[in-house]
Amino acid sequence: MKVGVLGTGDVGRVLGSAMITLGHEVMLGSRESSNPKTADWTQQNGTKASGGTFADTAKFGDLIFLCTLWSGTENALRLAGHENFNGKILIDTTNPLVFTPNQPPALALGHTDSGGEQVQRWLPKAKVVKAFNIVGNAHMFHPRFPGGPPTMFFCGNDEHAKKSVDGLLHEFGWETIDIGGIEGARLLEPICILWVKYGVQAGTWNHAFKLLRK
């Protein structure tokens, strides 16, 4: 499968490398195809790795990961070309965070809207699935914790797309729970804030959430 990753930050590079490990071809996209982060990443990941602009990447991918900072997400999707997402699964890993000096991050959207819903509105013909937004990039692929695989909650409007993402999450080593339509992002995105708050208080980022059943 051809996979596009929009964003050259830690999350995008980690997920791109993971997909290459699973045998897929991956293009890492940014505003400029000559991005130095992209060059380093492609050199480290071999012949299945390539780089390009946001538009190149959106055209390339059969499956696309959205891994941009929220402040640049709308512009990145515009540069990618909305038509290049039509009919494709877009895994939205973003959180709509606002950063203020000397303050913990806060949500720009919440309660009655979410980043996931906004992305679906920007790309009405894409199959948006919110996932990977509730854990740090270090544990996104093959997470190993003493209590067993952690739980990845995900949501989206297209049932076929969610089944595909569910299968991919299991390949990544996660237990999964589908919480319904894309409006479920209103619940998932605040979990990011909880993840960050615990990390700040505990002084560690080696944690993830797990739903316990009886």
Rosetta blueprint (number, residue, H / E / L):
1 M L
2 K E
3 V E
4 G E
5 V E
6 L E
7 G L
8 T L
9 G L
10 D H
11 V H
12 G H
13 R H
14 V H
15 L H
16 G H
17 S H
18 A H
19 M H
20 I H
21 T H
22 L L
23 G L
24 H L
25 E E
26 V E
27 M E
28 L E
29 G E
30 S E
31 R L
32 E L
33 S L
34 S L
35 N L
36 P H
37 K H
38 T H
39 A H
40 D H
41 W H
42 T H
43 Q H
44 Q H
45 N H
46 G H
47 T H
48 K H
49 A E
50 S E
51 G E
52 G E
53 T E
54 F H
55 A H
56 D H
57 T H
58 A H
59 K H
60 F H
61 G L
62 D L
63 L E
64 I E
65 F E
66 L E
67 C L
68 T L
69 L L
70 W H
71 S H
72 G H
73 T H
74 E H
75 N H
76 A H
77 L H
78 R H
79 L H
80 A H
81 G L
82 H H
83 E H
84 N H
85 F H
86 N L
87 G L
88 K L
89 I E
90 L E
91 I E
92 D E
93 T L
94 T L
95 N L
96 P L
97 L E
98 V E
99 F L
100 T L
101 P L
102 N L
103 Q L
104 P L
105 P L
106 A E
107 L E
108 A L
109 L L
110 G L
111 H L
112 T L
113 D L
114 S L
115 G H
116 G H
117 E H
118 Q H
119 V H
120 Q H
121 R H
122 W H
123 L L
124 P L
125 K L
126 A L
127 K E
128 V E
129 V E
130 K E
131 A L
132 F L
133 N L
134 I L
135 V L
136 G L
137 N H
138 A H
139 H H
140 M L
141 F L
142 H L
143 P L
144 R L
145 F L
146 P L
147 G L
148 G L
149 P L
150 P L
151 T E
152 M E
153 F E
154 F E
155 C E
156 G E
157 N L
158 D L
159 E H
160 H H
161 A H
162 K H
163 K H
164 S H
165 V H
166 D H
167 G H
168 L H
169 L H
170 H H
171 E H
172 F H
173 G L
174 W L
175 E E
176 T E
177 I E
178 D E
179 I L
180 G L
181 G L
182 I H
183 E H
184 G H
185 A H
186 R H
187 L H
188 L H
189 E H
190 P H
191 I H
192 C H
193 I H
194 L H
195 W H
196 V H
197 K H
198 Y H
199 G H
200 V H
201 Q H
202 A H
203 G L
204 T L
205 W L
206 N L
207 H L
208 A L
209 F L
210 K L
211 L L
212 L L
213 R L
214 K L
